Amino acid sequence: MSIISSIQAIQVIDSRGMPTVSCKVELDNGLNSISMVPSGASTGSREALELRDGAKSFMGKGVLKAVTNIQEIIAPALIGIDVRNQQEIDEKMIILDGTSSKSKLGANAILGVSLAVLNLGAKTLGVPLFHYINQVFNNINGENLEMQMPMPMLNIINGGQHADNNVDIQEFMIMPIGASSFSQAMQWSTEIYANLKKLLQTKGLSTSVGDEGGFAPNLSSNTEAIELIITAIRNNNLVEGKDVGIALDCAASEFYDNGIYNLKGESKKLNSIEFTQYLEELTNKYPILSIEDGMDENDFKGWNHLTDVLGKKCQLVGDDLFVTNAFELQRGIEESLANSILIKFNQIGTITETMKTIHLGNQHGFKSIISHRSGETEDSTIADLCVGLGSGQIKTGAPCRSDRVAKYNRLLWIEAQQSDLNFAKNVIG
């Protein structure tokens, strides 16, 4: 049998030492699954609401209200339903909440249940989670997706909201595009990461790490960060642009104010046109394959101009711009804003809505990049999600910290046990 018999929730701790929701869904035969919900630091204003207590404990960041909502409101409504009915369960929770932002129950409460249900559905059928995800997507959207191993995007230098330094751009990532397999991609990446640490040490720079495992030294410019990474690539006997590309997450909303992009680390104040030119110069000089949140989430004219200038030569990813929301993505499609979307399921709150957003992107040629959050746990569901949905790219931090490598290690096991999966090498362009 696959009928839900109980739903429980507790407050656990994420990788930043902050509370988050963990949910356990159990069937009448005793089979169960436990989920843990991620949390972001650099967040879009249109994300679904992460419900926090606001009380004295945990500096107001507790999630006991969300836990109570699971146990007192969501659980009674879902007990007795077949756990394999993912869409029905998700839609019941959306109706129970009744708000566009999930502010009544909390997106963290709803997602905790949605994730546990997804994992338990796979256990019920005795299939790997990524296989089950592929089936659920097809049931919801009527689209058959080819499963594949993803190209990792590894954040190896942190700035912005993810670090306590003077670097404005939030993430400097590597993409091992010349690797022949996911395991080789991870080998190259860990070696580059180790070489970067040695390089920073020789220059007397800090090798402390930020929220996502990337190093967080004080540097003179964003350009210096890129050049340090290129040196580390070369020190590993690899060629930048051929073997390994570079990706940026500007998180531009974090340094945008009143029409100006204020790069404090470089003492530059630029308007949208000038900031586009700044990014264009970087892409002309360095092998930058992908730029995330290159404009503020509400600077639609800036996004349109950036897409017009760089959209045919670079992957332009909307994160704060789209917040995994099909409505926001539809506007981006209609107004030519970006050409790719970052997928973070806690931005929208359910697996069903996440899959519908990805489906919309697929229909209009938008690539989807599955992503972690800065506040993570050992939950590795996003690894199976990116394989099952064949997204081709995953962004889940540096090869450092167990909350990050849990996802990479899960992918290494999938590759080892599913040899017929192709490795998504040609995901850019």
ZAGU-700056 format. One record per residue (C-alpha): residue number from 1; residue in one letter; z, y, x. Coordinates in pm, 1 decimal. Layout:
% residues N
{node NUM,"A",{Z,Y,X}}
...
This chain:
% residues 429
{node 1,"M",{0.0,0.0,0.0}}
{node 2,"S",{-60.7,358.4,109.1}}
{node 3,"I",{155.2,553.4,-136.1}}
{node 4,"I",{375.3,834.8,-4.8}}
{node 5,"S",{741.1,747.8,-65.2}}
{node 6,"S",{921.0,1020.9,128.9}}
{node 7,"I",{860.8,1342.8,321.4}}
{node 8,"Q",{1121.6,1480.5,559.1}}
{node 9,"A",{1123.5,1774.8,799.2}}
{node 10,"I",{1340.8,1910.3,1078.6}}
{node 11,"Q",{1340.1,2201.5,1320.0}}
{node 12,"V",{1231.8,2109.4,1674.6}}
{node 13,"I",{1155.5,2308.9,1989.9}}
{node 14,"D",{811.9,2409.3,2120.0}}
{node 15,"S",{695.3,2475.0,2476.9}}
{node 16,"R",{819.5,2834.7,2471.4}}
{node 17,"G",{1170.9,2728.9,2372.7}}
{node 18,"M",{1120.1,2848.6,2014.9}}
{node 19,"P",{1177.3,2650.6,1693.7}}
{node 20,"T",{888.4,2488.9,1512.3}}
{node 21,"V",{841.3,2248.3,1223.7}}
{node 22,"S",{827.9,1871.5,1260.9}}
{node 23,"C",{742.9,1663.8,955.7}}
{node 24,"K",{774.1,1290.7,883.2}}
{node 25,"V",{572.7,1130.5,604.4}}
{node 26,"E",{657.4,771.0,511.6}}
{node 27,"L",{489.8,513.4,287.2}}
{node 28,"D",{652.3,264.6,55.6}}
{node 29,"N",{583.9,-11.1,311.6}}
{node 30,"G",{777.2,171.8,583.0}}
{node 31,"L",{475.6,296.5,779.7}}
{node 32,"N",{526.6,657.1,887.9}}
{node 33,"S",{393.6,941.0,1101.3}}
{node 34,"I",{555.9,1247.3,1257.4}}
{node 35,"S",{378.5,1577.8,1322.8}}
{node 36,"M",{474.4,1889.7,1517.7}}
{node 37,"V",{328.1,2232.6,1444.5}}
{node 38,"P",{203.4,2469.0,1720.0}}
{node 39,"S",{268.9,2843.3,1729.0}}
{node 40,"G",{74.5,3135.7,1875.7}}
{node 41,"A",{179.0,3441.5,2078.0}}
{node 42,"S",{-146.6,3638.7,2066.4}}
{node 43,"T",{-216.4,3617.5,1694.3}}
{node 44,"G",{-477.8,3760.3,1461.1}}
{node 45,"S",{-357.7,3985.7,1179.9}}
{node 46,"R",{-542.0,3774.8,920.9}}
{node 47,"E",{-384.1,3442.6,1019.9}}
{node 48,"A",{-195.3,3248.1,755.7}}
{node 49,"L",{176.4,3331.2,763.8}}
{node 50,"E",{404.4,3137.6,995.6}}
{node 51,"L",{731.7,3143.0,801.2}}
{node 52,"R",{1036.7,3236.9,1012.0}}
{node 53,"D",{1398.5,3273.9,897.6}}
{node 54,"G",{1476.5,3617.4,1035.9}}
{node 55,"A",{1843.4,3523.5,1069.3}}
{node 56,"K",{2058.8,3553.1,1381.9}}
{node 57,"S",{1998.0,3201.1,1506.6}}
{node 58,"F",{1710.4,3158.6,1748.9}}
{node 59,"M",{1667.1,3537.9,1754.5}}
{node 60,"G",{1532.5,3528.4,1401.5}}
{node 61,"K",{1267.7,3269.8,1490.3}}
{node 62,"G",{1421.0,2971.4,1311.9}}
{node 63,"V",{1206.4,2771.5,1069.3}}
{node 64,"L",{1470.5,2626.2,836.5}}
{node 65,"K",{1312.8,2804.3,539.1}}
{node 66,"A",{986.9,2620.8,607.7}}
{node 67,"V",{1177.7,2293.0,650.5}}
{node 68,"T",{1351.8,2347.7,316.5}}
{node 69,"N",{1020.9,2425.3,146.8}}
{node 70,"I",{882.0,2092.4,266.9}}
{node 71,"Q",{1178.0,1893.3,142.1}}
{node 72,"E",{1247.8,2075.0,-185.4}}
{node 73,"I",{904.7,2193.9,-303.3}}
{node 74,"I",{624.7,2005.2,-126.7}}
{node 75,"A",{778.4,1657.1,-110.3}}
{node 76,"P",{845.6,1618.0,-486.2}}
{node 77,"A",{486.0,1719.2,-559.5}}
{node 78,"L",{329.7,1469.4,-316.6}}
{node 79,"I",{547.2,1158.8,-347.8}}
{node 80,"G",{346.7,887.4,-525.4}}
{node 81,"I",{6.2,1005.3,-398.8}}
{node 82,"D",{-216.3,787.1,-178.8}}
{node 83,"V",{-185.2,925.8,176.5}}
{node 84,"R",{-557.6,873.6,230.1}}
{node 85,"N",{-639.0,1147.9,-20.7}}
{node 86,"Q",{-631.2,1424.9,241.0}}
{node 87,"Q",{-822.9,1682.7,39.6}}
{node 88,"E",{-622.4,1624.4,-278.7}}
{node 89,"I",{-294.0,1657.2,-88.5}}
{node 90,"D",{-399.3,1972.7,94.3}}
{node 91,"E",{-526.9,2136.4,-222.0}}
{node 92,"K",{-203.3,2053.5,-407.7}}
{node 93,"M",{-7.3,2233.3,-134.9}}
{node 94,"I",{-240.5,2534.1,-149.9}}
{node 95,"I",{-184.0,2556.7,-527.8}}
{node 96,"L",{192.0,2511.6,-484.5}}
{node 97,"D",{194.9,2807.6,-247.0}}
{node 98,"G",{-32.6,3021.5,-460.4}}
{node 99,"T",{-94.6,3296.8,-203.3}}
{node 100,"S",{-399.7,3369.5,11.5}}
{node 101,"S",{-184.7,3386.5,326.3}}
{node 102,"K",{44.2,3088.6,247.7}}
{node 103,"S",{333.7,3330.7,258.8}}
{node 104,"K",{540.0,3154.1,-9.3}}
{node 105,"L",{579.3,2813.6,156.7}}
{node 106,"G",{462.6,2906.8,505.9}}
{node 107,"A",{152.4,2785.3,684.2}}
{node 108,"N",{380.0,2602.1,928.7}}
{node 109,"A",{536.9,2404.0,643.6}}
{node 110,"I",{202.5,2319.4,484.9}}
{node 111,"L",{37.0,2228.3,814.6}}
{node 112,"G",{327.5,2005.8,916.0}}
{node 113,"V",{267.7,1793.0,608.1}}
{node 114,"S",{-112.6,1806.7,636.8}}
{node 115,"L",{-102.9,1683.3,998.0}}
{node 116,"A",{143.3,1402.5,927.5}}
{node 117,"V",{-67.9,1289.9,631.3}}
{node 118,"L",{-380.6,1287.3,848.8}}
{node 119,"N",{-219.2,1073.4,1118.6}}
{node 120,"L",{-65.7,838.2,864.4}}
{node 121,"G",{-399.5,791.4,688.4}}
{node 122,"A",{-543.8,657.6,1014.0}}
{node 123,"K",{-245.8,425.4,1064.1}}
{node 124,"T",{-286.3,292.2,710.9}}
{node 125,"L",{-643.8,187.4,781.1}}
{node 126,"G",{-563.3,63.9,1131.9}}
{node 127,"V",{-830.2,281.3,1294.6}}
{node 128,"P",{-810.3,532.5,1581.9}}
{node 129,"L",{-725.3,881.4,1461.7}}
{node 130,"F",{-1056.1,1029.4,1583.0}}
{node 131,"H",{-1251.1,772.0,1380.6}}
{node 132,"Y",{-1048.3,853.4,1072.2}}
{node 133,"I",{-1096.9,1228.3,1124.3}}
{node 134,"N",{-1471.5,1169.9,1134.5}}
{node 135,"Q",{-1452.1,982.3,802.5}}
{node 136,"V",{-1233.7,1247.2,637.3}}
{node 137,"F",{-1472.2,1523.3,743.4}}
{node 138,"N",{-1766.1,1334.7,593.6}}
{node 139,"N",{-1573.7,1274.2,268.7}}
{node 140,"I",{-1487.5,1643.4,236.3}}
{node 141,"N",{-1816.5,1800.4,348.8}}
{node 142,"G",{-2082.6,1530.3,314.5}}
{node 143,"E",{-2187.2,1584.4,676.9}}
{node 144,"N",{-2212.6,1300.1,928.5}}
{node 145,"L",{-2101.3,1418.6,1270.2}}
{node 146,"E",{-2175.3,1247.5,1599.8}}
{node 147,"M",{-1852.0,1188.1,1786.9}}
{node 148,"Q",{-1840.4,1280.7,2155.6}}
{node 149,"M",{-1605.1,1353.9,2441.7}}
{node 150,"P",{-1552.1,1729.1,2483.2}}
{node 151,"M",{-1608.2,1965.0,2771.5}}
{node 152,"P",{-1261.5,2092.9,2869.3}}
{node 153,"M",{-1195.0,2463.8,2909.7}}
{node 154,"L",{-894.7,2492.4,3141.1}}
{node 155,"N",{-696.5,2814.5,3159.7}}
{node 156,"I",{-596.9,2841.2,3527.5}}
{node 157,"I",{-512.2,3213.0,3556.6}}
{node 158,"N",{-309.1,3378.5,3280.8}}
{node 159,"G",{-281.3,3744.2,3189.7}}
{node 160,"G",{-222.7,3953.1,2880.0}}
{node 161,"Q",{25.5,3813.5,2626.3}}
{node 162,"H",{41.6,3478.8,2806.4}}
{node 163,"A",{193.7,3609.3,3128.8}}
{node 164,"D",{429.4,3868.5,3270.4}}
{node 165,"N",{183.9,4035.1,3506.8}}
{node 166,"N",{-58.3,4329.3,3524.2}}
{node 167,"V",{-380.8,4140.2,3442.1}}
{node 168,"D",{-542.8,4258.2,3118.1}}
{node 169,"I",{-771.1,3965.9,3033.0}}
{node 170,"Q",{-558.2,3692.7,2881.6}}
{node 171,"E",{-726.1,3377.6,3011.6}}
{node 172,"F",{-953.9,3287.9,3300.6}}
{node 173,"M",{-1086.0,2937.4,3244.2}}
{node 174,"I",{-1302.9,2683.9,3424.6}}
{node 175,"M",{-1560.5,2456.2,3261.4}}
{node 176,"P",{-1669.1,2162.0,3482.0}}
{node 177,"I",{-2024.0,2154.8,3344.3}}
{node 178,"G",{-2165.4,1945.2,3629.6}}
{node 179,"A",{-1926.1,1654.0,3579.2}}
{node 180,"S",{-2073.8,1326.8,3458.1}}
{node 181,"S",{-1774.8,1224.2,3245.0}}
{node 182,"F",{-1458.0,1363.6,3096.1}}
{node 183,"S",{-1248.0,1187.0,3357.6}}
{node 184,"Q",{-1452.8,1340.5,3638.8}}
{node 185,"A",{-1424.0,1679.1,3468.8}}
{node 186,"M",{-1045.8,1643.6,3475.1}}
{node 187,"Q",{-1046.3,1528.7,3837.6}}
{node 188,"W",{-1247.7,1832.3,3946.8}}
{node 189,"S",{-1031.6,2062.0,3738.7}}
{node 190,"T",{-701.2,1938.1,3878.0}}
{node 191,"E",{-838.9,1965.0,4231.1}}
{node 192,"I",{-957.6,2321.9,4169.8}}
{node 193,"Y",{-618.8,2405.2,4020.6}}
{node 194,"A",{-443.9,2267.5,4331.5}}
{node 195,"N",{-682.7,2459.2,4559.2}}
{node 196,"L",{-616.4,2777.7,4363.3}}
{node 197,"K",{-241.7,2732.7,4413.7}}
{node 198,"K",{-290.0,2695.3,4790.4}}
{node 199,"L",{-513.8,3002.5,4793.7}}
{node 200,"L",{-255.0,3211.9,4609.5}}
{node 201,"Q",{16.2,3093.1,4846.3}}
{node 202,"T",{-183.6,3191.6,5154.3}}
{node 203,"K",{-228.3,3540.2,5006.9}}
{node 204,"G",{142.0,3571.8,4930.5}}
{node 205,"L",{77.0,3579.7,4556.1}}
{node 206,"S",{295.8,3427.7,4287.7}}
{node 207,"T",{228.1,3070.8,4178.4}}
{node 208,"S",{456.9,3086.3,3876.0}}
{node 209,"V",{276.6,2982.1,3559.5}}
{node 210,"G",{229.7,3138.2,3217.2}}
{node 211,"D",{270.8,2986.1,2872.3}}
{node 212,"E",{-39.5,2771.4,2905.6}}
{node 213,"G",{12.1,2652.9,3263.3}}
{node 214,"G",{-218.8,2898.7,3438.4}}
{node 215,"F",{-96.6,3090.6,3739.7}}
{node 216,"A",{18.9,3444.9,3667.4}}
{node 217,"P",{-1.2,3657.3,3983.3}}
{node 218,"N",{-24.3,4035.5,3989.7}}
{node 219,"L",{-382.2,4120.8,4086.8}}
{node 220,"S",{-577.0,4440.0,4146.4}}
{node 221,"S",{-839.0,4367.9,3880.0}}
{node 222,"N",{-991.2,4112.9,3645.2}}
{node 223,"T",{-1266.3,4073.6,3902.9}}
{node 224,"E",{-1015.2,3961.4,4163.8}}
{node 225,"A",{-902.5,3681.8,3931.6}}
{node 226,"I",{-1260.8,3558.9,3893.3}}
{node 227,"E",{-1326.6,3572.2,4266.3}}
{node 228,"L",{-1009.5,3375.5,4342.2}}
{node 229,"I",{-1128.0,3104.4,4104.0}}
{node 230,"I",{-1473.8,3096.9,4262.2}}
{node 231,"T",{-1315.7,3057.4,4606.4}}
{node 232,"A",{-1106.1,2768.3,4475.1}}
{node 233,"I",{-1420.1,2606.5,4332.1}}
{node 234,"R",{-1599.2,2638.1,4665.7}}
{node 235,"N",{-1294.9,2504.7,4852.3}}
{node 236,"N",{-1336.6,2191.3,4644.8}}
{node 237,"N",{-1699.1,2156.7,4770.5}}
{node 238,"L",{-1834.9,2247.9,4428.7}}
{node 239,"V",{-2083.0,2519.9,4331.5}}
{node 240,"E",{-1997.3,2787.4,4077.9}}
{node 241,"G",{-2249.9,2805.5,3797.3}}
{node 242,"K",{-2391.7,2462.7,3877.1}}
{node 243,"D",{-2087.0,2237.4,3887.0}}
{node 244,"V",{-1828.0,2465.6,3732.7}}
{node 245,"G",{-1867.5,2764.0,3502.0}}
{node 246,"I",{-1616.5,3031.9,3407.3}}
{node 247,"A",{-1492.1,3130.5,3062.0}}
{node 248,"L",{-1283.7,3431.2,2959.9}}
{node 249,"D",{-1049.8,3501.9,2672.1}}
{node 250,"C",{-1021.8,3879.0,2664.9}}
{node 251,"A",{-784.5,3886.5,2365.1}}
{node 252,"A",{-918.5,4241.4,2333.6}}
{node 253,"S",{-704.2,4324.4,2030.2}}
{node 254,"E",{-403.4,4326.3,2261.8}}
{node 255,"F",{-532.0,4626.5,2461.2}}
{node 256,"Y",{-730.1,4808.6,2188.8}}
{node 257,"D",{-597.1,5125.9,2030.6}}
{node 258,"N",{-771.2,5397.1,1830.5}}
{node 259,"G",{-1120.9,5295.3,1935.4}}
{node 260,"I",{-1037.9,5254.5,2303.6}}
{node 261,"Y",{-1005.8,4942.7,2518.7}}
{node 262,"N",{-731.6,5034.6,2762.8}}
{node 263,"L",{-749.2,4817.6,3075.8}}
{node 264,"K",{-418.0,4928.8,3224.2}}
{node 265,"G",{-446.2,4696.9,3523.4}}
{node 266,"E",{-766.7,4873.1,3627.9}}
{node 267,"S",{-683.7,5221.6,3492.6}}
{node 268,"K",{-993.2,5216.8,3270.1}}
{node 269,"K",{-1028.5,5344.6,2914.9}}
{node 270,"L",{-1351.9,5229.8,2752.0}}
{node 271,"N",{-1510.6,5257.0,2409.5}}
{node 272,"S",{-1691.4,4959.9,2251.4}}
{node 273,"I",{-2023.9,5038.8,2414.3}}
{node 274,"E",{-1862.8,5083.4,2754.9}}
{node 275,"F",{-1652.4,4769.9,2723.1}}
{node 276,"T",{-1964.1,4573.2,2630.1}}
{node 277,"Q",{-2127.4,4709.6,2944.5}}
{node 278,"Y",{-1818.9,4608.2,3144.1}}
{node 279,"L",{-1846.9,4250.0,3013.2}}
{node 280,"E",{-2223.2,4247.3,3066.8}}
{node 281,"E",{-2173.9,4344.2,3430.2}}
{node 282,"L",{-1925.1,4059.9,3474.2}}
{node 283,"T",{-2168.8,3806.8,3326.3}}
{node 284,"N",{-2451.1,3935.1,3546.3}}
{node 285,"K",{-2237.8,3904.6,3859.3}}
{node 286,"Y",{-2050.6,3580.7,3785.2}}
{node 287,"P",{-2135.1,3248.9,3610.5}}
{node 288,"I",{-1948.1,3336.3,3291.0}}
{node 289,"L",{-2053.0,3098.1,3016.5}}
{node 290,"S",{-1815.3,3195.1,2738.2}}
{node 291,"I",{-1625.3,3507.8,2629.1}}
{node 292,"E",{-1360.2,3482.3,2359.5}}
{node 293,"D",{-1240.5,3781.2,2157.0}}
{node 294,"G",{-1449.2,4025.4,2357.3}}
{node 295,"M",{-1377.9,4293.7,2095.7}}
{node 296,"D",{-1085.5,4386.4,1872.1}}
{node 297,"E",{-1057.7,4180.3,1552.8}}
{node 298,"N",{-1143.2,4486.0,1338.3}}
{node 299,"D",{-1405.9,4644.1,1563.5}}
{node 300,"F",{-1699.1,4500.9,1371.4}}
{node 301,"K",{-1949.1,4751.9,1510.7}}
{node 302,"G",{-1833.6,4662.3,1860.1}}
{node 303,"W",{-1872.2,4291.6,1786.2}}
{node 304,"N",{-2220.9,4346.0,1648.3}}
{node 305,"H",{-2322.8,4538.6,1959.4}}
{node 306,"L",{-2166.7,4280.8,2192.6}}
{node 307,"T",{-2351.0,4001.3,2010.4}}
{node 308,"D",{-2677.1,4191.3,2029.8}}
{node 309,"V",{-2636.2,4245.1,2405.9}}
{node 310,"L",{-2488.5,3910.9,2518.3}}
{node 311,"G",{-2533.9,3671.0,2226.8}}
{node 312,"K",{-2841.3,3499.6,2370.2}}
{node 313,"K",{-2704.3,3446.4,2720.7}}
{node 314,"C",{-2336.2,3374.4,2660.7}}
{node 315,"Q",{-2111.9,3195.4,2414.9}}
{node 316,"L",{-1924.7,3466.3,2221.9}}
{node 317,"V",{-1620.3,3315.7,2054.7}}
{node 318,"G",{-1434.0,3465.5,1760.9}}
{node 319,"D",{-1064.0,3378.9,1751.2}}
{node 320,"D",{-863.7,3670.7,1608.3}}
{node 321,"L",{-1193.2,3775.2,1450.6}}
{node 322,"F",{-1227.1,3460.0,1234.9}}
{node 323,"V",{-879.2,3297.3,1237.3}}
{node 324,"T",{-1029.1,2958.4,1135.5}}
{node 325,"N",{-1099.9,3107.5,793.4}}
{node 326,"A",{-1427.4,3029.2,615.8}}
{node 327,"F",{-1429.2,3366.8,439.0}}
{node 328,"E",{-1396.0,3554.6,768.1}}
{node 329,"L",{-1656.8,3333.3,931.9}}
{node 330,"Q",{-1900.6,3396.4,647.0}}
{node 331,"R",{-1871.8,3770.1,709.9}}
{node 332,"G",{-1936.6,3709.6,1080.0}}
{node 333,"I",{-2247.9,3509.0,998.1}}
{node 334,"E",{-2380.8,3776.9,764.8}}
{node 335,"E",{-2306.6,4066.0,1001.3}}
{node 336,"S",{-2407.1,3896.3,1330.0}}
{node 337,"L",{-2059.2,3895.5,1480.3}}
{node 338,"A",{-2021.3,3641.1,1765.5}}
{node 339,"N",{-2199.8,3304.6,1781.2}}
{node 340,"S",{-1906.4,3061.7,1805.8}}
{node 341,"I",{-1565.8,3009.4,1649.6}}
{node 342,"L",{-1232.1,2903.2,1791.8}}
{node 343,"I",{-1054.0,2647.8,1574.5}}
{node 344,"K",{-673.4,2658.6,1550.5}}
{node 345,"F",{-555.1,2471.8,1243.1}}
{node 346,"N",{-228.1,2662.6,1217.6}}
{node 347,"Q",{-427.6,2983.1,1159.1}}
{node 348,"I",{-538.5,2848.8,819.8}}
{node 349,"G",{-273.4,2586.6,737.7}}
{node 350,"T",{-447.7,2265.4,628.5}}
{node 351,"I",{-680.9,2005.9,774.9}}
{node 352,"T",{-913.8,2036.8,474.4}}
{node 353,"E",{-962.6,2411.8,517.6}}
{node 354,"T",{-1007.3,2363.8,893.0}}
{node 355,"M",{-1282.9,2111.2,832.5}}
{node 356,"K",{-1455.4,2331.1,575.0}}
{node 357,"T",{-1463.4,2619.3,822.9}}
{node 358,"I",{-1614.7,2395.6,1091.3}}
{node 359,"H",{-1872.7,2269.8,840.2}}
{node 360,"L",{-1973.3,2627.6,754.9}}
{node 361,"G",{-2015.0,2701.6,1124.7}}
{node 362,"N",{-2225.8,2389.4,1174.0}}
{node 363,"Q",{-2457.9,2496.7,892.6}}
{node 364,"H",{-2526.4,2828.3,1066.0}}
{node 365,"G",{-2547.5,2720.8,1428.4}}
{node 366,"F",{-2197.8,2836.0,1526.7}}
{node 367,"K",{-2032.8,2618.5,1788.7}}
{node 368,"S",{-1669.5,2522.6,1728.4}}
{node 369,"I",{-1412.3,2507.6,2008.1}}
{node 370,"I",{-1092.9,2319.0,1922.8}}
{node 371,"S",{-789.7,2500.6,2062.3}}
{node 372,"H",{-420.2,2470.4,2132.4}}
{node 373,"R",{-169.6,2755.3,2089.4}}
{node 374,"S",{53.2,2913.8,2351.6}}
{node 375,"G",{353.7,2752.8,2182.0}}
{node 376,"E",{274.2,2380.5,2189.9}}
{node 377,"T",{443.3,2041.5,2162.4}}
{node 378,"E",{366.6,1685.4,2268.1}}
{node 379,"D",{163.0,1641.1,1947.1}}
{node 380,"S",{-189.8,1557.1,2065.9}}
{node 381,"T",{-378.3,1562.7,1734.0}}
{node 382,"I",{-626.6,1825.2,1855.5}}
{node 383,"A",{-756.7,1576.9,2115.6}}
{node 384,"D",{-862.1,1336.0,1840.5}}
{node 385,"L",{-984.1,1625.1,1627.3}}
{node 386,"C",{-1236.3,1747.1,1885.0}}
{node 387,"V",{-1368.2,1393.4,1944.0}}
{node 388,"G",{-1385.3,1299.8,1577.1}}
{node 389,"L",{-1563.9,1622.2,1485.1}}
{node 390,"G",{-1791.5,1614.5,1789.5}}
{node 391,"S",{-1718.6,1980.9,1857.3}}
{node 392,"G",{-1808.3,1940.5,2224.9}}
{node 393,"Q",{-1539.8,2173.2,2362.5}}
{node 394,"I",{-1162.6,2175.2,2380.9}}
{node 395,"K",{-936.8,2449.5,2507.7}}
{node 396,"T",{-586.9,2327.7,2582.3}}
{node 397,"G",{-455.6,2497.4,2894.3}}
{node 398,"A",{-417.8,2422.0,3262.4}}
{node 399,"P",{-374.3,2070.2,3402.7}}
{node 400,"C",{-1.9,2149.0,3411.7}}
{node 401,"R",{296.8,2119.7,3171.8}}
{node 402,"S",{335.9,1811.3,2955.7}}
{node 403,"D",{263.4,2008.7,2637.0}}
{node 404,"R",{-88.6,2073.0,2775.6}}
{node 405,"V",{-164.7,1751.0,2961.2}}
{node 406,"A",{-59.0,1540.7,2659.7}}
{node 407,"K",{-392.1,1640.9,2504.5}}
{node 408,"Y",{-592.5,1569.4,2820.4}}
{node 409,"N",{-419.5,1233.9,2868.9}}
{node 410,"R",{-497.4,1135.3,2510.5}}
{node 411,"L",{-863.3,1219.1,2576.2}}
{node 412,"L",{-861.6,1009.0,2893.3}}
{node 413,"W",{-737.9,712.5,2690.3}}
{node 414,"I",{-1003.9,769.8,2423.1}}
{node 415,"E",{-1273.7,775.6,2691.2}}
{node 416,"A",{-1138.3,457.6,2850.4}}
{node 417,"Q",{-1125.2,269.3,2520.1}}
{node 418,"Q",{-1445.4,406.0,2363.6}}
{node 419,"S",{-1713.3,374.7,2630.2}}
{node 420,"D",{-2002.0,447.6,2391.1}}
{node 421,"L",{-1901.7,812.8,2342.5}}
{node 422,"N",{-2126.1,1065.2,2515.6}}
{node 423,"F",{-1975.6,1343.1,2726.2}}
{node 424,"A",{-2069.7,1686.4,2592.4}}
{node 425,"K",{-2220.7,1842.3,2904.4}}
{node 426,"N",{-2478.1,2077.0,2754.0}}
{node 427,"V",{-2258.9,2273.6,2517.3}}
{node 428,"I",{-2350.2,2622.2,2634.3}}
{node 429,"G",{-2677.8,2792.6,2558.9}}
